[in-house]
Amino acid sequence: MKTTLRLIAILLLLAMTAAFGGGGPKQSPGSGGSLSAKDENGKKIVVVSMLFLEDVFKEAEKKFEEKHPDVDIRLKYVQTKDDWKEGDLEKFVKSANTDLLSGNGPDILVTDPLPIGKYVSGSALANLSGFMNQDPSFHKDLYFGNILDNLQINGALYGIPVRFMLETMVGDEEAVKKSGARIDDSTWTWHEFAGMARTLKKSGSPAAYTTSPQSLLTARVRADYSAFVDEPHRRANFADAAFIKLLNETKALFDGNFVTDKAGDASFKSTYIQDPEEFFSFPRAFYKQPRLYRIPLGVGQKPGGFFTAFQTLGMNEKSPVKKEAWEFIKFMLSEEMQDYKGLNGFPLNKAVYEKQLGQVLKFGQVTIEAGPDEGVSVDVKPADAEYQRRLISELSNPVPANNSVVGNMLLTETKAFFNGQKSAEETAGRIQSRINAYLNE
């Protein structure tokens, strides 16, 4: 299951391929939603649409209908991970945009690959903050409030994630100590990371980071997405001096061999951690003496770590069954569903998180699942668990899972710049034009 989740996350984050066109067990292929609010038996129909169907939704459908016999949950989804084709994700996004912005579409949708900001500006999504505040049975303190607060758009919440992942860097602590570099990852910036990379290089360590120039640039834009892409106002900011500076800074790192696109050892690697147990085991797949670091901050970003929300549930503003849709969203956040055995990722429900972390602590060890020490067990100490709790509680910068179309444009349009064929200004202008066109489709 972890392998499946990693594959799905890679598809969403890097947008290499995706699935499209299919139907759920009670939904005809290509249908955008329920034609009537009730089925032939008089039950209220709630259509839930998503890119990938995961088992947790099938389980939720079954259990919710048992608890609410007057509701018929219908799952609409694209084909499974085994049946994607290149380019289908963009087709799916365009289709969803057309349906939702024209007042059609499902009652609930998983917004992970979709431009949620565009839907907010088009008044297509319901304000879930209002539902939360007006429902006496909903207690926000049961969930990670920092995750919910930092997903707000214009002061309101339009999507609630079922789970989230910790975006992080794993560093080779031995190489860092050898170089004498001092790192305060609570506040460090990409500019400071570049300085640290130079320090590592001078000490004889390998390149600080291994990736392609286009991928590093895309990662930096993604980490500071709202500064470059204003989805609610459908405006791009790539022609500004800040992005041109970012292009030149990224190129300089590769020109100086502080960061390289050649396979080999590097002192830092980007990754994401998807559950409490993996927090302790996965870094050891990279280094003998690993340490987790927060991703460097972009200009003007507030301190705190980065996270990606997954299975974020939004509600159609035009839905005729909002009450039932809200009940289903709440059910997905319940301990019963958040502790579902096939649900990877950090749970939004704090009690379930503490239960999962407590199980790891009780066992006292985790097994390394990859790398040179694969199969080796390592101890988990209470201090390590406290460090994890602190990192999770301080997460403040969401990394959107819905910017894959923008990411593809960046990968395509910056190649000529990094090859020396176009200027930074020409490249920025081209990107500005393409992304503005996409935002205003």
DRENDO-1510 file (C-alpha; in Angstrom, 1 decimal, always signed):
<recs>
REC; n; res; u; v; w
REC; 1; MET; +0.0; +0.0; +0.0 .
REC; 2; LYS; +2.9; +2.4; +0.8 .
REC; 3; THR; +4.3; +1.7; -2.7 .
REC; 4; THR; +0.9; +2.5; -4.2 .
REC; 5; LEU; +0.6; +5.8; -2.3 .
REC; 6; ARG; +4.1; +6.8; -3.3 .
REC; 7; LEU; +3.3; +6.2; -6.9 .
REC; 8; ILE; +0.1; +8.2; -6.7 .
REC; 9; ALA; +1.9; +11.0; -5.0 .
REC; 10; ILE; +4.6; +11.1; -7.6 .
REC; 11; LEU; +2.0; +11.2; -10.3 .
REC; 12; LEU; +0.3; +14.2; -8.7 .
REC; 13; LEU; +3.4; +16.0; -7.6 .
REC; 14; LEU; +5.5; +15.6; -10.8 .
REC; 15; ALA; +2.6; +15.1; -13.2 .
REC; 16; MET; +4.3; +12.7; -15.5 .
REC; 17; THR; +1.2; +10.6; -16.2 .
REC; 18; ALA; -2.3; +10.2; -14.9 .
REC; 19; ALA; -5.5; +8.2; -15.3 .
REC; 20; PHE; -8.7; +9.5; -17.0 .
REC; 21; GLY; -12.2; +8.4; -18.0 .
REC; 22; GLY; -14.0; +5.7; -16.1 .
REC; 23; GLY; -16.8; +5.2; -13.7 .
REC; 24; GLY; -17.5; +4.1; -10.2 .
REC; 25; PRO; -19.6; +1.1; -9.3 .
REC; 26; LYS; -22.8; +3.1; -9.2 .
REC; 27; GLN; -21.9; +5.9; -11.6 .
REC; 28; SER; -21.9; +5.9; -15.4 .
REC; 29; PRO; -18.6; +6.8; -17.0 .
REC; 30; GLY; -18.1; +10.5; -17.7 .
REC; 31; SER; -21.1; +11.6; -15.7 .
REC; 32; GLY; -20.5; +14.9; -13.9 .
REC; 33; GLY; -22.9; +14.3; -11.1 .
REC; 34; SER; -26.4; +13.3; -10.1 .
REC; 35; LEU; -29.2; +14.4; -12.4 .
REC; 36; SER; -31.6; +14.2; -9.5 .
REC; 37; ALA; -31.1; +14.7; -5.8 .
REC; 38; LYS; -32.8; +11.4; -5.2 .
REC; 39; ASP; -32.6; +7.9; -6.6 .
REC; 40; GLU; -35.3; +5.5; -7.6 .
REC; 41; ASN; -35.7; +4.4; -4.0 .
REC; 42; GLY; -36.1; +8.0; -2.7 .
REC; 43; LYS; -32.6; +8.1; -1.2 .
REC; 44; LYS; -30.6; +11.3; -1.5 .
REC; 45; ILE; -27.7; +11.0; -3.9 .
REC; 46; VAL; -24.3; +12.3; -3.0 .
REC; 47; VAL; -21.8; +12.1; -5.8 .
REC; 48; VAL; -18.1; +12.0; -4.8 .
REC; 49; SER; -15.6; +12.5; -7.6 .
REC; 50; MET; -11.9; +11.8; -7.6 .
REC; 51; LEU; -8.9; +11.2; -9.8 .
REC; 52; PHE; -7.8; +7.9; -8.2 .
REC; 53; LEU; -10.2; +5.6; -6.3 .
REC; 54; GLU; -8.6; +4.3; -3.1 .
REC; 55; ASP; -10.0; +1.6; -0.9 .
REC; 56; VAL; -10.8; +4.0; +1.9 .
REC; 57; PHE; -13.5; +5.6; -0.1 .
REC; 58; LYS; -15.1; +2.3; -0.9 .
REC; 59; GLU; -15.1; +1.5; +2.8 .
REC; 60; ALA; -16.5; +4.9; +3.7 .
REC; 61; GLU; -19.3; +4.5; +1.1 .
REC; 62; LYS; -20.3; +1.2; +2.7 .
REC; 63; LYS; -20.1; +2.3; +6.3 .
REC; 64; PHE; -21.7; +5.8; +5.8 .
REC; 65; GLU; -24.7; +4.2; +4.0 .
REC; 66; GLU; -25.1; +1.8; +6.9 .
REC; 67; LYS; -25.3; +4.7; +9.3 .
REC; 68; HIS; -27.4; +6.9; +6.9 .
REC; 69; PRO; -29.8; +4.5; +5.1 .
REC; 70; ASP; -31.5; +7.5; +3.4 .
REC; 71; VAL; -28.3; +8.5; +1.6 .
REC; 72; ASP; -26.9; +6.9; -1.6 .
REC; 73; ILE; -23.1; +7.6; -2.0 .
REC; 74; ARG; -21.9; +7.4; -5.6 .
REC; 75; LEU; -18.2; +7.3; -6.3 .
REC; 76; LYS; -17.1; +8.7; -9.6 .
REC; 77; TYR; -13.4; +8.2; -10.4 .
REC; 78; VAL; -11.0; +7.9; -13.2 .
REC; 79; GLN; -9.3; +4.7; -14.1 .
REC; 80; THR; -7.0; +3.0; -11.7 .
REC; 81; LYS; -3.2; +3.6; -11.6 .
REC; 82; ASP; -2.7; +0.7; -14.1 .
REC; 83; ASP; -4.5; +2.5; -16.9 .
REC; 84; TRP; -3.1; +6.0; -17.2 .
REC; 85; LYS; -1.9; +7.7; -20.4 .
REC; 86; GLU; +0.4; +10.7; -20.9 .
REC; 87; GLY; -1.6; +13.9; -21.2 .
REC; 88; ASP; -4.8; +12.6; -19.6 .
REC; 89; LEU; -4.3; +14.6; -16.4 .
REC; 90; GLU; -4.6; +17.9; -18.3 .
REC; 91; LYS; -7.7; +16.6; -20.0 .
REC; 92; PHE; -9.2; +15.6; -16.6 .
REC; 93; VAL; -8.4; +19.0; -15.1 .
REC; 94; LYS; -10.0; +20.9; -18.1 .
REC; 95; SER; -13.1; +18.7; -17.9 .
REC; 96; ALA; -13.5; +19.3; -14.2 .
REC; 97; ASN; -13.0; +23.0; -14.7 .
REC; 98; THR; -15.7; +23.2; -17.3 .
REC; 99; ASP; -18.2; +21.2; -15.2 .
REC; 100; LEU; -17.6; +23.0; -11.9 .
REC; 101; LEU; -17.3; +26.5; -13.2 .
REC; 102; SER; -20.5; +26.1; -15.2 .
REC; 103; GLY; -22.5; +25.1; -12.1 .
REC; 104; ASN; -22.5; +21.4; -12.7 .
REC; 105; GLY; -20.2; +18.6; -11.4 .
REC; 106; PRO; -20.3; +16.4; -8.3 .
REC; 107; ASP; -21.4; +17.2; -4.8 .
REC; 108; ILE; -18.0; +16.4; -3.3 .
REC; 109; LEU; -14.7; +16.3; -5.1 .
REC; 110; VAL; -11.2; +15.4; -4.2 .
REC; 111; THR; -9.4; +18.5; -5.3 .
REC; 112; ASP; -5.8; +17.2; -5.2 .
REC; 113; PRO; -5.0; +17.7; -8.9 .
REC; 114; LEU; -7.4; +20.6; -9.4 .
REC; 115; PRO; -6.9; +24.4; -9.2 .
REC; 116; ILE; -8.9; +25.0; -6.1 .
REC; 117; GLY; -8.1; +28.8; -6.1 .
REC; 118; LYS; -9.7; +29.2; -9.5 .
REC; 119; TYR; -12.9; +27.5; -8.2 .
REC; 120; VAL; -12.9; +29.8; -5.2 .
REC; 121; SER; -12.7; +32.9; -7.4 .
REC; 122; GLY; -15.5; +31.5; -9.5 .
REC; 123; SER; -17.7; +30.9; -6.4 .
REC; 124; ALA; -17.9; +27.2; -7.3 .
REC; 125; LEU; -16.9; +25.8; -3.9 .
REC; 126; ALA; -18.8; +26.0; -0.6 .
REC; 127; ASN; -17.2; +27.8; +2.3 .
REC; 128; LEU; -16.5; +24.9; +4.7 .
REC; 129; SER; -15.5; +27.3; +7.5 .
REC; 130; GLY; -19.2; +28.2; +7.8 .
REC; 131; PHE; -20.1; +24.5; +8.2 .
REC; 132; MET; -17.5; +24.0; +10.8 .
REC; 133; ASN; -18.5; +27.0; +12.8 .
REC; 134; GLN; -22.3; +26.3; +12.6 .
REC; 135; ASP; -22.1; +22.6; +13.4 .
REC; 136; PRO; -22.0; +22.0; +17.2 .
REC; 137; SER; -20.9; +18.4; +16.6 .
REC; 138; PHE; -17.7; +19.5; +14.9 .
REC; 139; HIS; -14.8; +20.2; +17.2 .
REC; 140; LYS; -11.8; +21.7; +15.4 .
REC; 141; ASP; -9.5; +21.0; +18.3 .
REC; 142; LEU; -9.7; +17.3; +17.5 .
REC; 143; TYR; -7.7; +17.9; +14.3 .
REC; 144; PHE; -4.4; +19.6; +13.4 .
REC; 145; GLY; -5.5; +23.2; +13.4 .
REC; 146; ASN; -2.3; +24.4; +11.9 .
REC; 147; ILE; -3.0; +22.3; +8.8 .
REC; 148; LEU; -6.5; +23.6; +8.4 .
REC; 149; ASP; -5.6; +27.2; +9.2 .
REC; 150; ASN; -2.8; +27.3; +6.6 .
REC; 151; LEU; -5.0; +25.8; +3.9 .
REC; 152; GLN; -7.4; +28.8; +4.0 .
REC; 153; ILE; -7.9; +31.0; +1.0 .
REC; 154; ASN; -8.9; +34.6; +1.7 .
REC; 155; GLY; -9.6; +33.7; +5.3 .
REC; 156; ALA; -11.9; +30.7; +4.7 .
REC; 157; LEU; -11.5; +27.0; +4.2 .
REC; 158; TYR; -12.7; +25.5; +0.9 .
REC; 159; GLY; -11.1; +22.0; +1.2 .
REC; 160; ILE; -10.4; +19.7; +4.1 .
REC; 161; PRO; -7.7; +17.0; +3.7 .
REC; 162; VAL; -8.2; +13.5; +4.9 .
REC; 163; ARG; -4.4; +13.2; +5.3 .
REC; 164; PHE; -1.2; +15.1; +4.8 .
REC; 165; MET; +2.5; +14.4; +4.2 .
REC; 166; LEU; +5.6; +16.0; +5.6 .
REC; 167; GLU; +7.7; +17.6; +2.8 .
REC; 168; THR; +11.4; +17.5; +4.0 .
REC; 169; MET; +15.0; +17.2; +3.2 .
REC; 170; VAL; +17.3; +14.4; +4.5 .
REC; 171; GLY; +20.8; +15.5; +5.1 .
REC; 172; ASP; +24.1; +13.5; +5.6 .
REC; 173; GLU; +24.9; +14.6; +9.1 .
REC; 174; GLU; +28.5; +13.3; +8.8 .
REC; 175; ALA; +29.2; +15.5; +5.8 .
REC; 176; VAL; +27.5; +18.5; +7.4 .
REC; 177; LYS; +29.7; +18.2; +10.5 .
REC; 178; LYS; +32.8; +17.7; +8.5 .
REC; 179; SER; +32.2; +20.9; +6.6 .
REC; 180; GLY; +31.6; +23.0; +9.7 .
REC; 181; ALA; +28.4; +24.4; +8.2 .
REC; 182; ARG; +25.9; +25.6; +10.8 .
REC; 183; ILE; +22.2; +25.1; +9.9 .
REC; 184; ASP; +19.2; +26.5; +11.6 .
REC; 185; ASP; +16.5; +24.9; +9.5 .
REC; 186; SER; +13.7; +26.7; +11.4 .
REC; 187; THR; +14.4; +29.8; +9.5 .
REC; 188; TRP; +16.9; +29.0; +6.7 .
REC; 189; THR; +16.2; +30.2; +3.2 .
REC; 190; TRP; +17.2; +28.9; -0.3 .
REC; 191; HIS; +19.8; +31.6; -0.4 .
REC; 192; GLU; +21.3; +30.3; +2.8 .
REC; 193; PHE; +21.1; +26.7; +1.4 .
REC; 194; ALA; +23.2; +27.9; -1.6 .
REC; 195; GLY; +25.8; +29.3; +0.8 .
REC; 196; MET; +25.8; +26.0; +2.7 .
REC; 197; ALA; +26.3; +24.1; -0.6 .
REC; 198; ARG; +29.4; +26.2; -1.3 .
REC; 199; THR; +30.7; +25.4; +2.2 .
REC; 200; LEU; +30.2; +21.7; +1.7 .
REC; 201; LYS; +32.0; +21.8; -1.7 .
REC; 202; LYS; +35.0; +23.5; -0.2 .
REC; 203; SER; +35.2; +20.9; +2.5 .
REC; 204; GLY; +35.6; +18.1; -0.1 .
REC; 205; SER; +32.0; +16.8; +0.2 .
REC; 206; PRO; +30.1; +15.8; -2.9 .
REC; 207; ALA; +27.6; +18.2; -4.4 .
REC; 208; ALA; +25.0; +19.3; -1.9 .
REC; 209; TYR; +22.1; +18.2; -4.0 .
REC; 210; THR; +21.4; +16.0; -7.0 .
REC; 211; THR; +18.6; +17.0; -9.4 .
REC; 212; SER; +18.1; +18.6; -12.8 .
REC; 213; PRO; +18.0; +22.4; -13.1 .
REC; 214; GLN; +14.4; +22.4; -14.2 .
REC; 215; SER; +13.3; +20.1; -11.3 .
REC; 216; LEU; +15.1; +22.3; -8.7 .
REC; 217; LEU; +13.5; +25.4; -10.1 .
REC; 218; THR; +10.1; +23.8; -10.2 .
REC; 219; ALA; +10.5; +22.6; -6.6 .
REC; 220; ARG; +11.3; +26.1; -5.5 .
REC; 221; VAL; +8.3; +27.6; -7.2 .
REC; 222; ARG; +6.1; +24.8; -5.9 .
REC; 223; ALA; +7.3; +25.5; -2.3 .
REC; 224; ASP; +6.4; +29.2; -2.7 .
REC; 225; TYR; +3.5; +28.6; -5.1 .
REC; 226; SER; +1.2; +31.4; -4.0 .
REC; 227; ALA; +3.9; +34.0; -4.6 .
REC; 228; PHE; +4.1; +33.1; -8.2 .
REC; 229; VAL; +0.6; +31.9; -9.0 .
REC; 230; ASP; -2.4; +33.8; -7.6 .
REC; 231; GLU; -5.2; +31.3; -8.4 .
REC; 232; PRO; -8.0; +33.2; -6.7 .
REC; 233; HIS; -7.3; +36.2; -8.9 .
REC; 234; ARG; -6.2; +34.1; -11.9 .
REC; 235; ARG; -2.9; +36.0; -12.2 .
REC; 236; ALA; +0.7; +34.8; -12.7 .
REC; 237; ASN; +3.8; +36.6; -11.4 .
REC; 238; PHE; +6.6; +35.1; -13.4 .
REC; 239; ALA; +7.6; +38.3; -15.3 .
REC; 240; ASP; +8.7; +39.9; -12.0 .
REC; 241; ALA; +12.3; +40.4; -10.9 .
REC; 242; ALA; +11.9; +37.8; -8.1 .
REC; 243; PHE; +11.4; +35.0; -10.6 .
REC; 244; ILE; +14.2; +36.2; -13.0 .
REC; 245; LYS; +16.5; +36.3; -9.9 .
REC; 246; LEU; +15.4; +32.7; -9.1 .
REC; 247; LEU; +16.2; +31.5; -12.6 .
REC; 248; ASN; +19.7; +33.0; -12.4 .
REC; 249; GLU; +20.4; +31.8; -8.9 .
REC; 250; THR; +19.4; +28.2; -9.8 .
REC; 251; LYS; +21.6; +28.3; -12.9 .
REC; 252; ALA; +24.6; +29.6; -10.9 .
REC; 253; LEU; +24.3; +26.6; -8.5 .
REC; 254; PHE; +24.7; +24.2; -11.4 .
REC; 255; ASP; +27.4; +26.2; -13.1 .
REC; 256; GLY; +29.4; +26.1; -9.9 .
REC; 257; ASN; +28.8; +22.3; -9.5 .
REC; 258; PHE; +27.3; +23.0; -6.0 .
REC; 259; VAL; +24.2; +21.2; -7.3 .
REC; 260; THR; +24.5; +18.6; -10.1 .
REC; 261; ASP; +22.2; +16.7; -12.4 .
REC; 262; LYS; +24.7; +13.8; -12.5 .
REC; 263; ALA; +23.8; +10.6; -10.6 .
REC; 264; GLY; +25.9; +10.1; -7.6 .
REC; 265; ASP; +26.4; +11.0; -3.9 .
REC; 266; ALA; +24.9; +14.2; -2.6 .
REC; 267; SER; +24.7; +15.6; +1.0 .
REC; 268; PHE; +21.0; +16.4; +0.8 .
REC; 269; LYS; +18.0; +14.7; -0.8 .
REC; 270; SER; +14.4; +15.9; -0.9 .
REC; 271; THR; +11.7; +13.5; +0.1 .
REC; 272; TYR; +8.4; +13.3; +1.8 .
REC; 273; ILE; +7.4; +11.4; +4.9 .
REC; 274; GLN; +4.0; +9.8; +4.8 .
REC; 275; ASP; +3.3; +8.4; +8.2 .
REC; 276; PRO; +4.6; +8.4; +11.8 .
REC; 277; GLU; +6.6; +5.1; +11.4 .
REC; 278; GLU; +8.3; +6.2; +8.2 .
REC; 279; PHE; +9.6; +9.3; +9.9 .
REC; 280; PHE; +12.1; +7.1; +11.7 .
REC; 281; SER; +12.9; +4.5; +9.1 .
REC; 282; PHE; +12.9; +6.2; +5.7 .
REC; 283; PRO; +15.8; +8.7; +6.2 .
REC; 284; ARG; +18.1; +5.7; +6.9 .
REC; 285; ALA; +17.5; +4.6; +3.3 .
REC; 286; PHE; +19.8; +7.5; +2.3 .
REC; 287; TYR; +22.5; +7.9; +4.8 .
REC; 288; LYS; +24.2; +6.1; +7.8 .
REC; 289; GLN; +23.8; +9.2; +9.9 .
REC; 290; PRO; +20.7; +11.0; +8.5 .
REC; 291; ARG; +19.0; +14.0; +9.9 .
REC; 292; LEU; +15.7; +15.5; +8.8 .
REC; 293; TYR; +15.7; +19.1; +7.9 .
REC; 294; ARG; +12.8; +21.5; +7.0 .
REC; 295; ILE; +12.8; +22.6; +3.4 .
REC; 296; PRO; +14.4; +26.0; +3.0 .
REC; 297; LEU; +12.0; +29.0; +2.9 .
REC; 298; GLY; +11.2; +31.2; +0.0 .
REC; 299; VAL; +11.4; +35.0; +0.2 .
REC; 300; GLY; +8.8; +36.2; +2.7 .
REC; 301; GLN; +7.6; +32.8; +3.8 .
REC; 302; LYS; +6.8; +32.3; +7.5 .
REC; 303; PRO; +8.9; +29.9; +9.6 .
REC; 304; GLY; +7.6; +26.4; +9.9 .
REC; 305; GLY; +7.8; +23.2; +7.9 .
REC; 306; PHE; +6.2; +22.3; +4.6 .
REC; 307; PHE; +3.3; +19.8; +4.0 .
REC; 308; THR; +1.2; +18.5; +1.2 .
REC; 309; ALA; -2.5; +17.9; +1.8 .
REC; 310; PHE; -3.9; +14.8; +0.2 .
REC; 311; GLN; -7.5; +13.6; -0.4 .
REC; 312; THR; -8.6; +17.2; +0.1 .
REC; 313; LEU; -12.4; +17.2; +0.1 .
REC; 314; GLY; -14.3; +20.2; -1.4 .
REC; 315; MET; -18.0; +20.8; -1.7 .
REC; 316; ASN; -19.8; +22.0; -4.8 .
REC; 317; GLU; -21.5; +25.4; -4.0 .
REC; 318; LYS; -24.4; +24.3; -6.2 .
REC; 319; SER; -24.9; +20.9; -4.6 .
REC; 320; PRO; -28.6; +20.3; -3.6 .
REC; 321; VAL; -27.5; +17.9; -0.8 .
REC; 322; LYS; -25.0; +20.1; +1.1 .
REC; 323; LYS; -26.2; +18.8; +4.5 .
REC; 324; GLU; -25.5; +15.2; +3.5 .
REC; 325; ALA; -22.3; +16.1; +1.8 .
REC; 326; TRP; -21.0; +17.8; +4.9 .
REC; 327; GLU; -21.9; +14.7; +7.0 .
REC; 328; PHE; -19.8; +12.6; +4.6 .
REC; 329; ILE; -16.8; +14.9; +4.9 .
REC; 330; LYS; -17.1; +14.8; +8.7 .
REC; 331; PHE; -17.3; +11.0; +8.5 .
REC; 332; MET; -14.0; +10.9; +6.5 .
REC; 333; LEU; -12.4; +12.7; +9.5 .
REC; 334; SER; -13.8; +10.4; +12.1 .
REC; 335; GLU; -11.5; +8.1; +14.1 .
REC; 336; GLU; -13.2; +5.2; +12.4 .
REC; 337; MET; -12.1; +6.2; +8.9 .
REC; 338; GLN; -8.9; +8.0; +9.8 .
REC; 339; ASP; -7.6; +4.8; +11.4 .
REC; 340; TYR; -8.5; +2.7; +8.3 .
REC; 341; LYS; -5.7; +0.3; +7.7 .
REC; 342; GLY; -5.2; +1.2; +4.1 .
REC; 343; LEU; -5.1; +4.9; +4.7 .
REC; 344; ASN; -1.4; +6.0; +4.6 .
REC; 345; GLY; -0.3; +9.6; +5.3 .
REC; 346; PHE; -0.4; +11.4; +8.6 .
REC; 347; PRO; -4.1; +11.5; +9.8 .
REC; 348; LEU; -5.7; +14.9; +10.3 .
REC; 349; ASN; -7.3; +13.5; +13.4 .
REC; 350; LYS; -4.9; +14.1; +16.4 .
REC; 351; ALA; -6.2; +11.1; +18.4 .
REC; 352; VAL; -5.5; +8.7; +15.6 .
REC; 353; TYR; -2.1; +10.3; +15.0 .
REC; 354; GLU; -1.2; +9.8; +18.7 .
REC; 355; LYS; -2.5; +6.2; +18.6 .
REC; 356; GLN; -0.3; +5.4; +15.5 .
REC; 357; LEU; +2.8; +7.1; +17.0 .
REC; 358; GLY; +2.2; +5.4; +20.4 .
REC; 359; GLN; +2.2; +2.0; +18.6 .
REC; 360; VAL; +5.6; +2.8; +17.1 .
REC; 361; LEU; +6.9; +3.8; +20.5 .
REC; 362; LYS; +5.5; +0.7; +22.2 .
REC; 363; PHE; +7.2; -1.6; +19.8 .
REC; 364; GLY; +10.4; +0.5; +20.2 .
REC; 365; GLN; +11.9; -0.3; +16.8 .
REC; 366; VAL; +11.3; +0.3; +13.1 .
REC; 367; THR; +12.8; -1.6; +10.2 .
REC; 368; ILE; +14.7; +0.1; +7.4 .
REC; 369; GLU; +12.8; -0.8; +4.2 .
REC; 370; ALA; +15.3; +0.4; +1.5 .
REC; 371; GLY; +19.0; +1.3; +1.0 .
REC; 372; PRO; +22.2; -0.4; +2.1 .
REC; 373; ASP; +20.8; -1.1; +5.6 .
REC; 374; GLU; +17.5; -2.6; +4.3 .
REC; 375; GLY; +16.1; -5.0; +6.9 .
REC; 376; VAL; +18.1; -3.6; +9.8 .
REC; 377; SER; +16.1; -2.5; +12.9 .
REC; 378; VAL; +16.7; +0.9; +14.5 .
REC; 379; ASP; +15.5; +2.0; +18.0 .
REC; 380; VAL; +12.8; +4.7; +18.4 .
REC; 381; LYS; +13.4; +6.9; +21.4 .
REC; 382; PRO; +10.8; +9.1; +23.2 .
REC; 383; ALA; +12.9; +12.2; +22.3 .
REC; 384; ASP; +12.6; +11.3; +18.6 .
REC; 385; ALA; +8.9; +11.1; +19.0 .
REC; 386; GLU; +8.8; +14.5; +20.6 .
REC; 387; TYR; +10.8; +15.9; +17.7 .
REC; 388; GLN; +8.3; +14.5; +15.3 .
REC; 389; ARG; +5.4; +16.0; +17.3 .
REC; 390; ARG; +7.0; +19.4; +17.2 .
REC; 391; LEU; +7.7; +19.3; +13.5 .
REC; 392; ILE; +4.1; +18.3; +12.8 .
REC; 393; SER; +2.6; +21.0; +15.1 .
REC; 394; GLU; +4.7; +23.7; +13.4 .
REC; 395; LEU; +3.8; +22.9; +9.8 .
REC; 396; SER; +2.8; +26.1; +8.2 .
REC; 397; ASN; +3.5; +26.1; +4.5 .
REC; 398; PRO; +1.3; +24.0; +2.3 .
REC; 399; VAL; +2.8; +22.7; -0.9 .
REC; 400; PRO; -0.1; +22.3; -3.4 .
REC; 401; ALA; -0.6; +19.0; -5.1 .
REC; 402; ASN; -2.7; +20.7; -7.8 .
REC; 403; ASN; +0.0; +22.6; -9.7 .
REC; 404; SER; +1.1; +19.8; -12.0 .
REC; 405; VAL; +0.0; +21.7; -15.1 .
REC; 406; VAL; +2.1; +24.7; -14.0 .
REC; 407; GLY; +4.9; +22.3; -13.2 .
REC; 408; ASN; +4.9; +20.8; -16.6 .
REC; 409; MET; +5.0; +24.3; -18.2 .
REC; 410; LEU; +8.0; +25.2; -16.0 .
REC; 411; LEU; +9.9; +22.0; -16.9 .
REC; 412; THR; +9.3; +22.6; -20.6 .
REC; 413; GLU; +9.9; +26.3; -20.9 .
REC; 414; THR; +13.1; +26.5; -18.7 .
REC; 415; LYS; +15.0; +23.9; -20.6 .
REC; 416; ALA; +16.3; +26.3; -23.2 .
REC; 417; PHE; +17.3; +28.8; -20.5 .
REC; 418; PHE; +19.4; +26.3; -18.6 .
REC; 419; ASN; +21.0; +25.2; -21.9 .
REC; 420; GLY; +22.0; +28.8; -22.6 .
REC; 421; GLN; +19.7; +29.2; -25.6 .
REC; 422; LYS; +17.3; +31.8; -24.0 .
REC; 423; SER; +17.7; +34.7; -21.6 .
REC; 424; ALA; +16.1; +34.7; -18.2 .
REC; 425; GLU; +13.9; +37.6; -19.2 .
REC; 426; GLU; +12.7; +35.9; -22.4 .
REC; 427; THR; +12.0; +32.6; -20.5 .
REC; 428; ALA; +10.1; +34.5; -17.7 .
REC; 429; GLY; +8.0; +36.3; -20.3 .
REC; 430; ARG; +7.1; +33.0; -22.1 .
REC; 431; ILE; +6.1; +31.3; -18.8 .
REC; 432; GLN; +4.1; +34.3; -17.7 .
REC; 433; SER; +2.1; +34.2; -21.0 .
REC; 434; ARG; +1.4; +30.5; -20.9 .
REC; 435; ILE; +0.4; +30.3; -17.2 .
REC; 436; ASN; -1.8; +33.4; -17.4 .
REC; 437; ALA; -3.6; +31.7; -20.4 .
REC; 438; TYR; -4.0; +28.5; -18.3 .
REC; 439; LEU; -5.4; +30.4; -15.3 .
REC; 440; ASN; -8.0; +32.2; -17.4 .
REC; 441; GLU; -9.2; +29.2; -19.5 .
</recs>
